[in-house]
Amino acid sequence: MRYFVPALMLSLAVGLAAPAWAEDRAADEARAKIFVTDMADEAITILKTQTTREAREAGFRKLLNERANMRRIARFTLGAFARKISDEDFATYQKLLNELIIKVYANRLGEYGNEQVVVGRSQSKKKNFIVKSQIEFDNGRQPIDVDWWLYREKDGSFTLFDVRVIGVWMAQEQRDSFASVLKNNRGDISALLGHIRTQIENGDNDEPTG
């Protein structure tokens, strides 16, 4: 019985602390959903209002610069090689990766514009938040599942880290592809940079259908 009071006090303390922690997490998850909703709305607005390739690229470049941590994405897509690359080569790589994301992926979204993104539930994992959503079409087409991987920065803000479309994480897919290029070229970064430049050029030749 002598341990009853301390144990009771500890239980009460934990019980009182839990709601505050739960409220903080709920608030963060709500902010994560707002972040995704705002970003999706901005992307749809770009697709609806910008009819030329150049205008769409400019819009998505601004959106990614404001919403995504491109440096973190660049280091992730390099995998273990990120520890070996020089600062100069990394700067070139990050610049090319930015263009690849904009040209190859953003421009292919040109067929969309009259659709809407419906944001669903969010899930927190340490500093990461996964927010689920669907692209719903007005022509009866089946919705597309899109998950957004957000990272909580030190200042409490969120940045976009990755996007999963129909079960495939895009940054992870690039990481696997780049790892294969580096492996086949004995870790030659110039080979990877040339590979990305070719992808960018091919992306320039992909005219959106909408």
Salt bridges, closest charged atoms under 4 A:
ASP28 OD1 - ARG31 NH2 3.11
ASP28 OD2 - ARG152 NH1 2.48
GLU42 OE2 - ARG67 NH2 2.53
GLU57 OE2 - LYS103 NZ 3.17
GLU66 OE2 - LYS62 NZ 2.68
GLU99 OE2 - ARG61 NH2 2.97
ASP147 OD2 - LYS132 NZ 3.46
ASP147 OD2 - ARG164 NH2 2.75
GLU153 OE2 - ARG72 NH1 2.80
ASP204 OD1 - LYS103 NZ 3.10
ASP206 OD2 - ARG108 NH2 2.79
GLU207 OE2 - ARG53 NH2 3.32
